[in-house]
Amino acid sequence: MNCQEVIKFRSVVKRVSRMVRSAAVLLVAAASLTAAVPGDAQASSGAAVPPKQPWSFLGVFGQFDQAALKRGAQVAVQSCLTCHSIKYIKFDQLRQLGFSELEVKAMAEGTGRTKKDPLTSSMDPTAAKESFGVVPPDLSLITKARKGYEDYVYGILVGYASDSDLALANRVMADGKIGAEEAKEVASALLLDGHYPDKMAETLKRMIGGENFNRYFPGNFFAMPQPLMDGAVAYTDGTENSKVQLARDVVTFLAWAAEPTQMERKSLGIKVILYLVVLTIMLYAVKRRIWAKVH
């Protein structure tokens, strides 16, 4: 290759490099815009945005808390399977979380199943529809199927009206209308829009009437009554079994159930990236050695 060809080749390489850099900038900008969409869309739906939670399994280097996974499986089997199914997970797979053969067998038999059966609901679909007006959805992919992902599911579980919320609703609605200061108090406690007192009053009336209010559900009311209560599940490891802890643990388990091979995928991805980095360095060194002769 003569000098003129070398100069021409280098010119082409520079143009390609500029194109690659420009494309990378565009991709980063597009990714930033895309990341901003879910939160905006959810806020525009009228429902409050669930609080962000520090999930240990998120990110490239994230790992599942094995103790939380075991507790979450316990909550799922004892509480969630009453109405819902997690049909893509079998009881026998729970051994991956540290349960013994006898523990898995006992959990399966407690729901009328064997260890080879999937985690299916003990409620008949027809009976479920008669009770709730709709068949409860399968939870296998619930943490990936809703905007907000794990944060949304956690928000739903902890977002129901408490006794103090109901007391507030009764006090505010005692005279049948909501004042400006009361509207601010209700908006702060229940995350409702204080600019529409008539709509707020209607929401409070439905709460007082016994409907299932939830701060983070679009429309604020839906068929599922509050599934978790303080002390609803007795943890075998002695962890505090508050409603918040139960919710965090079962969401962790549902995130695992949606992708049981997530940790293996991350591990493989890191190894592939390291391999490509080393390969790139080696190829660059070879390129420098070959082209050094031209100079």
N, C-alpha and C positions, 0 to 999 in steps of 0.2 A: 504494500500500500504506500503510494507516494505522499508527499507532504500536502498536496492540494486535496487529495482524497481524505486525509486525516482532518484537515481544517473543515471540510464540508461535513464530515461525520460528526465532529464536535459541535458544529452549528446546529445540526439536527437534534443532537442530544440535549442541547440547551433549550431548544424550542419545546421539546417533549417534556423536559423538567418543569418549564414554566406552566405548561398546560396541566400537568399533574398537580402542581401547587395550587393553581386556580380552582381545579376541581375539588381539591381537599378543602379549600376555604368555603366553597359553596356547600359541600356536604356538612361541614361543621355548622354553618348557618342554618341549614335546613333541619339538622338534628335539634338545634336549640329551639327553633320555632315549634317543631313537633313536640318537644318535651313540655312546652308551655301550654299546649292545647288542652290536655286532659283536665287540668285544674280549672281553666277558664270555662270549659264546657260544663263541668260539673257545677261550678258556681252559678252559671247562667240557668241551670235547671231549677233553681229555687231552693235546692237542698243545701244544708251546710256542708262544707268540705271537711271530711274526717281528719282528725289530727295525725300528723306524720309520726310514725313510730320507728324506733331504732332496731329494726329486725337484724339479727346477727347473720342471717343467711344471704343478705343482699350484697351485690357487688361481686367483682371477679374473685376476690379472696374470701368471700363470706362463707361461713360454715354453720351448719345446723347445731343447735344446742341439744345434745342427745337426751339430757334429762327433761327438757321442755317437750321434746318429741314424744317421749314415753308418757308424760303427763297429758299431753294433748290427745294422744291415742285413747287414753283412759276416758277423757271427757267426751270424745267423739263417740265411743262405743256406748257409754252409759247415758249420754244426753242426746246427741245429734241423731243417732240411729233410731230414736223413737219415732221420728217423722221422716228424716232424710236418709238417702243412701250415699255411699261412697263406692260405687260399684266397680271401679277400676282397681281397687285394692282388695286383696284377699287377707283373711285373718292370718294366714301362715306368713305373709310378708311382714307382719308386725315383729317377727323375730329379728328383722334387720335393725329394729330400734332398741334391742336389748332385752326383749321379753323372752322368758324361757318357754319351752315346749308346753309345760303344764299351764303356765299363765295364759298362753294363747288359746289353749284348749278350753280353759275355764271361761275366758272372755267370749269365745264363740258359742259355747253351750249356754251361756247366760242370755244370749239373744236367740236361742233356738237354732243355731247354725253349727256347722263343723268347721274345722280349721281350713279346709279346702274351699269353703264358700266365700264369696265376696261380701263386703260390708254393705248389706242391703237393709232397707228400712223394715222394721217390724210392723209397720202400719200398711194395711191394704190400700192401694191407690184410690179405689172407689170410696172407702171410708174417709180417706184423707180429703178428697174433694168435697164430700158432704160436710166435713167438719170445718174446713178452711175456705172452701169455694174454689180451691185450686190444688193441684197435686204439688207437694213440696219438691223443689228442684234437687237433682242430684248434686252433691257437693264436690265431686271428684276434681273439677276444674274451676271451682268457684273463685279462687284467688287470682285466676287469670282471665276470668270472664266478665269482670266488672271494673269500671273505671275506678281508679284508686287502689285496685288490687288488694293486697293484704290489709292496707290501712282501711279500705272500705268495709271489708268483712269485720275487722275489729271494731270499727265505728258502729256498725249495725248491732253488734253484740253488747256494746256498752252504752248505746245511745237511747235506750228506753227511758221513759219517765220514771223517776224515783218517787218515793213517798213525799219528799220535800217538794218536788215539782208539782205533784197533785195538790198538795196543801197550798202552794202558791196559786195554782189555777183556781182553786175554790175561793181563796181570799180575794183575788182580783175580780172574779166574776160574781162576787156576792151582791153587788148592786146592779149587775147586768150590763155594765159598760166599762171600757178601759180608758183611764186617764193617760196623759202624756208620760208622767213619771212611772206609772205602772207598766206602760208599754215598753219603756226602756228596761225595766226590771225583768219582764218576761222575755224580751229579746235577748238579754244577756244570759238568762238561765236556760232557755230552751232553744236558743239560736234561731229565733224566728225574725222575720222582717218587721221591724217596728213602725214602718211607714204605712202599713195597712192595718189599722186597728180592728176594722170589721172582720177581715180575714183571720186575724189573730184571735178574736173573740170566738169565731166559729171553731177554730182549732182547739181552743181551751174547752169549749162545750163538748166537743167530741171526746177529749181526754177525760173529762169528768164523767161522761157517759159510759166509759169503760173500754173505748176503742184503743187499739195498740198504737200508741204514739212512739215515733222514733226520730231523733234529731237529724239523722244522716240519711234517712230514706227519702227519695224524691216523693213529695206529696205528704210526707210525715206519717202516714197511716198505712199499715198493711196487715195481711192475714196472720202472720206468725206472732204468737204471744212471746213474751220475754223467755228465752230458752235457758238462760243461766242465772243462777242466784248465788249469793254468798253461801259457801258450804255445800253446794249442790253435789259435788263429787269429793269423796274423801281420798286425798292423795296418799299413796303408799309410802312415799319418800318423806312425808312430814312437811312438805311445802305449804305455805299459807294458801288456803283455797278460797280466796276472795273472788268476786265476780270478774274483776279486772285480770287477775292472774289466770283464771280459767279461760277467759277470752284470749289472752296472749298465747297460752299454751295450745289451745285448739286451732288457732289460726296458724301457728307454727306447724302443727301436724298437717293441716289442710294444704299448706304450701308444699310440704314434702309429698303429700298424696298426689298433688297435681303434676309433680315431676320427681319420682323417686330416685332417678339417676342423675339429679342435678349436680351433686358433688363430684361424681365421676366425670361428668361433662366438663365441669370447670377445671378439674385436674388435667384432663386430656388437653383442653384448650391452652392451659399455661405451658404444658410440655411442647405443644406444637409451636407456640409463639417463641419459646426459647430456642427451639430447633431452627426456626426461620431466622432468628436474630444471628445465631452462630453461622448459619449457612450464608447469610448476607455478608457478614464480616469476612468469611473465607473467600467468597466470590469477589469482594472488593479487593482483597489482598492479591488474588490471582490477576485481576484486571490491572492493578498497579504494576505488577511485575511484568506482564506482557507488554503494556504500553510504555513502560520505562525505556525499552529498546528503541522506540521511535524517536525519543528525545536524544 
